[in-house]
Amino acid sequence: MTTDEDLAQLVRDARDEGAAVADLGAAAARLQRAWAAQRRLAALPGEQLREVLRLQRGSVQDAT
């Protein structure tokens, strides 16, 4: 038998669909931005890529 608490949880879960879809949309947008950034980085000339790597190493060291 389904309890009132179970029914309340079912209603909450059903209402959560919109938020889940919004989260999924945001994640897809982030993924698209990451792929675009990776393509742009891959197309950089060697000198600029070395500078990017130097900056990245510096930010990693600063974080530790």
Steps between C-alpha positions, in 0.01 A plus 500: 500500500623850418527726802431872509875554533559290187239699311653829612841382379352397165350847457834666588685276255250572222532876555878472485489421126526864397803560721666184370445608139641846577806342665548276198476800267759689702733198498465466123583869455810462720607199298458694173711789642770255612516336156516840329783608731689177432470554123626858534791392719593227252519761223734737687847560363778334700613818675151577629444139605822505701380820673166335580679200649729729703200689638320176574797360692517823699133485595533136607799582718316797652206273591719257697 
